[in-house]
């Protein structure tokens, strides 16, 4: 993940784009790209695999940039969130169910 982050940062620096990458703008970009990812599935479940991969990559790139901008380690915060999710969604209550944790 660190190598990928460095590559993304280098790409951005070479183009002098960091000036546009406030946390707010990066969060907006994540949402916009997530919308474009969702658009791939808008009318049916037949989707263009390459297009989905490109849009998913855009979401991940912006997430990596935001994490870097606010100085957090993505691996750490994802692991922490997974621990919280384990408590909210214990296997014995959540297995095979799609309800939100407060409805289990």
C-alpha positions in Angstrom: 0.0 0.0 0.0 2.9 2.4 0.8 4.4 1.9 -2.7 1.0 2.6 -4.3 0.5 5.7 -2.2 4.0 7.0 -3.2 3.2 6.4 -6.8 -0.1 8.3 -6.5 1.5 11.2 -4.7 4.3 11.4 -7.3 1.7 11.5 -10.1 -0.2 14.3 -8.4 3.0 16.3 -7.6 4.3 16.0 -11.1 1.1 17.7 -12.3 0.9 20.3 -9.5 -2.5 19.1 -8.6 -2.1 19.0 -4.8 -3.2 22.6 -4.7 -6.7 21.4 -5.6 -6.8 18.5 -3.2 -8.2 19.8 0.0 -9.8 17.2 2.2 -13.2 18.6 1.2 -12.4 18.4 -2.5 -11.1 14.8 -2.2 -14.2 13.8 -0.3 -16.4 15.3 -3.0 -14.3 13.5 -5.6 -14.8 10.1 -3.8 -18.5 10.7 -3.9 -18.5 11.7 -7.6 -16.4 8.7 -8.6 -18.6 6.4 -6.5 -21.6 7.8 -8.4 -19.8 7.0 -11.7 -19.2 3.5 -10.4 -22.8 3.1 -9.5 -23.8 4.4 -13.0 -22.1 1.3 -14.4 -25.0 -0.8 -12.9 -27.8 1.7 -13.4 -30.1 -0.1 -15.8 -29.2 -3.7 -15.5 -26.7 -6.2 -14.1 -24.9 -6.5 -17.4 -21.9 -4.3 -16.9 -18.7 -3.4 -18.7 -16.0 -5.1 -16.5 -13.2 -2.7 -17.6 -15.3 0.3 -17.0 -16.2 -0.9 -13.5 -12.5 -1.5 -12.8 -11.6 2.0 -13.9 -14.3 3.6 -11.8 -13.4 1.5 -8.8 -9.7 2.5 -9.2 -10.7 6.1 -9.3 -12.6 5.7 -6.0 -9.6 4.0 -4.4 -7.1 6.6 -5.7 -9.1 9.4 -4.2 -9.4 7.5 -0.9 -5.7 7.0 -0.8 -5.2 10.7 -1.5 -7.6 11.7 1.3 -6.0 9.4 3.8 -2.6 10.9 2.9 -3.9 14.4 3.1 -5.4 14.0 6.6 -2.3 11.9 7.7 -4.0 8.6 8.5 -2.9 5.1 7.7 -5.6 3.4 5.6 -4.6 -0.1 6.8 -4.9 1.0 10.4 -8.2 2.7 10.1 -9.7 -0.2 8.0 -8.6 -2.7 10.6 -10.0 -0.5 13.4 -13.3 -0.3 11.6 -13.4 -4.0 11.0 -13.0 -4.6 14.8 -16.0 -2.3 15.4 -18.0 -4.1 12.7 -17.3 -7.4 14.4 -18.9 -6.1 17.5 -21.9 -4.6 15.7 -22.4 -7.7 13.5 -21.6 -10.8 15.5 -21.6 -14.0 13.4 -24.4 -15.6 15.5 -26.7 -12.7 14.8 -25.6 -11.5 11.4 -24.8 -14.6 9.4 -26.8 -14.8 6.2 -28.8 -11.6 7.1 -28.7 -8.2 5.5 -30.3 -6.1 8.2 -28.5 -3.2 9.8 -26.9 -3.9 13.2 -29.7 -2.3 15.2 -32.3 -4.5 13.5 -30.6 -7.9 14.2 
